C-alpha cells in the first residue's frame, strides 16, 4: 500500500471509514396494516362492504396503494363475532401517518363513503375495528399477488399467527423463516405466499403473521402434507437451536371478496 499515490490512498481510507461507520445499506421492506372489522348483523356487513368497495379501496388506489386484499373467514356466517379482514401494503410508516389527512381531502371518498362515515352512534356500521401493524421479513420484502387459476370463490387464503414466549425466542423464529430457510422451503413447495411479516404493534405480541394461498381446500391440505413430509423441513424443525420457538398458533381460512385486489 506504501507504493500507492497519496490521493488514491486517502480515497481508499475514506471509503473504508464510511463503510465501517455506516455499515451495509439496509434492504427496503414494506409495512402492512391488517384491519379486522368486527360486526354482528347483515346490515353492518352491507354498509362496511359498500364503503370498502365504493369509497375506501378506490381512495387507496388514488394514494398509490394498489394491492389491497379483503377477506371473509370461511364459515363465519353463524359466528356471533363476524369479521372482515383487510390487508393494506405500505411503502413506509410515513405513508400510513399521512393517510387519514389525505382521505379527508378526497372529495370522492367523502361522498361515496357517506353512509359509513356519517353513521349515527345508535346504528354503528361495526362493533369494533382492530388494527395490526406489521413489517415484512427481509427475505420477503414485498407483498406478492398469488398465481391461482381456480374460480375466485374456491380459493383459500390461509392467515397464520405464530406467538412466542418471549421477544428473544420470537426473534429465533423469525431467523428460522429467513436465514434458517423456511421461506425458501415454502417457495420451493409452491405455497403461493402473499406476505411474511413481524407484528410491530398489536394485541398478541410477540408474534409473526404470514398468508399463503391455494386453489381450494384440497390443494391446501395436499401442500401441507408435502411440507410435513419434506426432508428439508424435518431437518430444519429438528435442529436444537429452533426448538420451542412457537407457543401458540392461530389459523384462519378465508375467501377473498369479489372486489379484493387479489
C-alpha positions, 0 to 999 in steps of 0.5 A: 500500500506504501507504493500507492499515490497519496490521493488514491490512498486517502480515497481508499481510507475514506471509503473504508471509514464510511463503510465501517461507520455506516455499515451495509445499506439496509434492504427496503421492506414494506409495512402492512396494516391488517384491519379486522372489522368486527360486526354482528348483523347483515346490515353492518356487513352491507354498509362496511362492504359498500364503503370498502368497495365504493369509497375506501379501496378506490381512495387507496388506489388514488394514494398509490396503494394498489394491492389491497386484499379483503377477506371473509373467514370461511364459515363465519356466517353463524359466528356471533363475532363476524369479521372482515379482514383487510390487508393494506401494503405500505411503502413506509410508516410515513405513508400510513401517518399521512393517510387519514389527512389525505382521505379527508381531502378526497372529495370522492371518498367523502361522498361515496363513503357517506353512509359509513362515515356519517353513521349515527352512534345508535346504528354503528356500521361495526362493533369494533375495528382492530388494527395490526401493524406489521413489517415484512421479513427481509427475505420477503420484502414485498407483498406478492399477488398469488398465481391461482387459476381456480374460480375466485370463490374456491380459493383459500387464503390461509392467515397464520399467527405464530406467538412466542414466549418471549421477544428473544425466542420470537426473534429465533423464529423469525431467523428460522423463516429467513436465514434458517430457510423456511421461506425458501422451503415454502417457495420451493413447495409452491405455497403461493405466499402473499406476505411474511411479516413481524407484528410491530404493534398489536394485541398478541405480541410477540408474534409473526403473521404470514398468508399463503394461498391455494386453489381450494381446500384440497390443494391446501391440505395436499401442500401441507402434507408435502411440507410435513413430509419434506426432508428439508423441513424435518431437518430444519424443525429438528435442529436444537437451536429452533426448538420451542420457538412457537407457543401458540398458533392461530389459523384462519381460512378465508375467501377473498371478496369479489372486489379484493385486489387479489 
